[in-house]
């Protein structure tokens, strides 16, 4: 059976990372953007990261430029913005596509596990969130407007 730990992605610093390194942790995987109406959620995501820093949980951010061209920068610009504006310290990855023929394999799997509105696999906008359990299975998908704080109860059930 495939799990989130079977995938890898390029970190924001350009180094390929196996998600296997997060084995045993619940993960909140989010497609992000720096120029979006939901960009302020970076603060809430960082709050979750810090609040559960000593627990088996991690937030993973995946910048995406597929929605309104709201993530136009290169990796270094994205990293700088996230760090200086929101104090982001959770792991960030290089830009990915979450829909279409070049959809990152991780997102192809995530969207096959939990469908969105009306059963669609496609991600509708930035800050769609997927929660995986400590065995690497997708347990929930959250719409962009769901604030990170609203996911705390679900995270606490897993850790």
Secondary structure, 3 states (H helix, E strand, C coil): CCCHHHCEEEECCCCEEEHHHHCCCEEEEEEECCCCCCCCHHHHHHHHHHHCCCCCEEEEEEECCCCCCCCCCCHHHHHHHHHHHHCCCCEEECCCCCCCCCCCHHHHHHHHHCCCHHHCCCCCCCCCEEEECCCCCEEEEECCCCCHHHHHHHHHHHC
